[in-house]
């Protein structure tokens, strides 16, 4: 197949880095798609491999939407960038005034 698996050791080496390249990429995409977000935090929870991310995003536009709609907005924003990812954990919230 065309998929190349990274050795586990390679993934473990990135566990203690400040931010992985994948985290930075996903964060940048979210900032571009949601410029009014008051908070965006992306964490690679696959040990640095880029296979799974936890995303926390705070956005006023989520206010009138159900959680499933909020998550769909985030998934849609990352549609192109998440092709190589195995999964996302998404936590959305509305800013507290």
Secondary structure by P-SEA (a helix, b strand, c coil): cccccccaaaaaaaccccccaaaaaaaaaaaaacccccbbbbbccccccccbbbbbbbbcccccccaaaaaaaaaaaaccccccccccbbbbbcccc
